[in-house]
């Protein structure tokens, strides 16, 4: 297991290469500035990174790290920027970025239609009948938590299902249920999935708040 307290350096290590499936060069992602609390500099570095490499993925890794740090406004902004880039729909991360943005907006207390707007933007690009389509149904509220948990066939799917159910439980005040899901991810989840560090970071926050 990881140490009980996740420091910025731990988050940087946990997220390295996960948001888009490969390690990014330092000049592309300046998430270290965000981790150090230097948000304005991080914003400027991110803008320069996009100028040098105009790709939707420029925004994804910082969005994940911002969410893990509890910086929901930064997360929502980066996710919206992701969906404004040309050809964002080519990215395999698109539906998962919509999940992340929807959770951030919900944690910020924004109107539900804002969260649904992100999900609806990505949904047409998700192949029907796939696991990702089932997750999309869950994030939209079309199926209950029990259905998505039962539908998970392997450890990777269980990692994703328990992470997103855990976040919804936390949002609705079901703290103990959320902690149970996040502990499962920490102890048994697929560590190469981006959901793993999200769950570990949120578990740390919830346990500290007890």
Secondary structure, DSSP 8 states (H G I E B T S, - for coil): ---SS--HHHHHHHHTTTSSSS---TTT--HHHHHTT-HHHHHHHHHHHHHHS--THHHHHHHHHHHHTT-HHHHHHHHHHHHHSTTGGG-TTHHHHHHHHHHHHHHTT--HHHHHHHHHHHHTTS-TTSHHHHHHHHHTTSS-HHHHHHH--SHHHHHHHHHHHHHHHHHTT-HHHHHHHHHHHHHHS-TTSHHHHHHHHHHHHHHHT-
